[in-house]
Structures are given as structure tokens and as C-alpha cells.
Amino acid sequence: MTGDQQSVITKDNVALRVSATIFCQVIDVKSALFEINDFQLAVDQLSRTALRAVFGEMTLDQSSPSATPSTPACRSTWPTPR
């Protein structure tokens, strides 16, 4: 999924508009189909929350495209399978 632009605020209180491409892998298909009302909406909301959380821990300089990618930080915010 490709997310729309999302407003985020960095650690040093700078407002940014960012966009991200989201890759997800369903581990428990049964839960995804029967325990979640709208799986795509849930992934969208969780990814937006994770994106805001990651950028909230960065300064403006750290969030520039030339800085280290934030992929590992995003991965750590996703819930682990039961």
C-alpha cells in the first residue's frame, strides 16, 4: 500500500508532510479475515501511527532523505504475532 501524505511533528517541533510505502505480510490469515472488521483500514491506521511515532523521535536533520532510513524503527513498532 502507498500511504497518502501524513502530517508529522519531529522531536524538535518541526511540522512535516511525509509519505511512505507500506509492505505488510499477514502471519495469521484466520485472524486477519475473521477477527478484524476491516483489515486494510487497520493496517493503514497502524502504519500511520507508527510513522508519526518514528518521526516524533527524530530531529529535522535526522529525517532528511540523506539520513539513515527509518525502516528498522518502523519494524520495531509493529505488534508481534501471538
C-alpha positions in Angstrom: 0.0 0.0 0.0 1.1 3.5 -0.7 0.0 5.9 2.0 -1.2 9.4 1.4 0.8 12.2 2.8 0.8 12.3 6.6 1.5 15.3 8.8 4.1 14.5 11.5 6.0 16.6 14.1 9.7 16.0 14.7 11.4 15.9 18.1 12.5 19.5 17.6 8.8 20.6 16.9 9.1 20.9 13.1 5.9 20.0 11.2 6.5 17.9 8.1 4.4 16.1 5.4 5.7 12.7 4.6 4.6 9.8 2.6 5.6 6.1 2.8 5.2 2.8 1.0 3.9 0.1 3.3 4.7 -3.5 2.9 2.9 -6.0 5.2 2.8 -9.7 5.5 -0.1 -11.5 7.1 1.1 -14.1 9.5 -2.2 -15.3 10.8 -4.7 -15.3 7.9 -7.6 -16.6 10.1 -7.3 -13.6 12.5 -6.9 -11.2 9.6 -10.1 -12.4 8.0 -12.3 -13.2 10.9 -11.2 -11.2 13.9 -10.6 -7.8 12.3 -13.5 -5.9 10.8 -11.5 -4.0 8.2 -8.0 -5.3 7.7 -6.9 -2.7 5.3 -8.1 0.1 7.5 -6.4 -1.4 10.5 -3.1 -1.7 8.6 -3.5 1.9 7.4 -4.1 3.3 10.9 -1.4 1.3 12.5 1.2 2.3 9.8 0.2 6.0 10.2 0.6 5.8 13.9 4.0 4.0 13.6 5.1 6.7 11.0 4.2 9.5 13.4 5.9 7.7 16.3 9.1 7.2 14.3 9.3 10.8 13.2 8.4 12.0 16.6 11.7 10.5 17.9 13.8 12.2 15.1 15.1 15.7 14.6 14.6 17.5 11.3 18.2 16.7 10.4 17.7 13.0 11.1 14.6 12.9 9.0 16.1 14.2 5.8 16.3 11.8 2.8 20.1 11.6 3.0 19.9 10.4 6.6 19.7 6.7 7.6 16.4 5.1 6.5 13.9 4.6 9.4 12.8 1.1 8.3 14.2 -0.7 11.3 12.5 1.8 13.7 9.2 1.2 12.0 9.5 -2.6 12.2 10.0 -2.4 15.9 6.7 -0.6 16.4 4.6 -3.3 14.8 2.9 -5.8 17.1 4.5 -9.3 17.2 2.4 -12.3 16.4 0.9 -14.3 19.3 
